Amino acid sequence: MTKILQNIESTKPTEVESYRFKSYRKNPEWSTDKLIPLRSCLIHNNAGKIENESFISETPKWLTTLEKGNIDQETGEIIYFEDYETNDFKASKGRKIKTVRKFCDFYEPLYRAREVSLLFHTFTRIDYSKKDMRSMVDCAKVRYESLKRPIRGYLWALELKKNDGMESGYHLHYHFVVAINRIYFKEIPEKLKFEDLWGQRTGVEFIKKSIRAYLSKYLYKSDARILSRRSYAISRKLI
């Protein structure tokens, strides 16, 4: 129950003063028959063998009813006046948005002060890659340090992009954002393209103008979820 309430809290709109848990129930539209095997999804992308099969869900499993209220300005009492419906997808997306905001709130002032540069990496064809994302982050840290630009903070997210013309096909790839001390390269060094480490096609570019607008364009796209797999992470320290 505590975990559910924490998930609910992460989705709270700023204009509402308070939520109170009312009930939750299983979504009648959710079914194991509707789950998309990750194996099937990757076959659409000419994938090889998968040892540990996961599933993609396009439908939230749990529905939650909250009572939302505002504070009475005269008495200070919270008055609950209507129901608010949410679900586990919204809660998960709310936590992801909160994490991205944390990253942006920390580095936006440093970026505007020209103290840091931010690079946006894309790692494609995760089914064919040489590494998983955790080991890739470790390798990226070593590579940046070799260029005397240690990573000050990072954020990565898994994106599920539905393939055009396929009912159940998805293209899975990672986005990886790093903050480093300011650099003035006109072109990004070949070593930071990471194709030799990832083993598949990669992309990298400098983030320009607004960090928040840039990240929201890529990291909030899909509502589908891979069950039992981490879909984003942020570095423990932002410096």
Phi, psi and omega in degrees: 000321179299318179297320180298317181294325176295319178296321179296317183300325183292345182258007187292122177295148184292334184278350179260131184286326186203150171240147173231128181296135179244306180194162171217157185205161178285138179291120181296342179274351180275137179206146177297335179293338181269354179289142180257116178299134178298329176302313180296319181299316184284335174299324177299335181255025178059045184279164174266204184286141177244126183282313182246103185284137175241177182229148175258133176245132177257000183232131177296143182273326185241135177250136182236136175251127177243155168258127180250148184210170177239162179275128174292118185295337182274316185259341184080002181279143176275123181253116179270127191230348178201160179274150176230126183262132177220184180203177184292333175294314180297320179297317179296317180294325177297320178294322179295315178299320179297320179293317178297320178298319179301315180296313182294317181298327181283316189265343180302311179297322180291325178293315180294331177276004179061033177267335181229157168245149178237129181246139184247109181260147172233129179244116186261173173048059187296339180287339180255355188293158179284336189226159168273174188291325180297313180290330178294322177298317179298317179294321179297321178301314180296318182296315179295321178295326179295336177265010179061035175226071182299146180290125179274333178187155180214164177212132175228154180213143175270127179249133175254110180251121183290131180287136178295134176082006179234130182292320187236014182270136178230146171256120184255130177208162181255145166248136186226116183249130180235146174248130179225168174301148187308133173236158185234031178292137173285327177234142180288131181303148181302325182298336182268008176272339167066011180296327179293330180275317184282324178085002179220179182296136178230167175220152177208140177206159175284141171280131181238151179065240187273123177295315184299313181296322182294313183290322181296333180295328186251330192265352182249015191293303193265142174262349177288156182225145169270122183288140175061032176218137180295133184249354177196162178199155178231149179297148183298324181238141172246121185231000000 
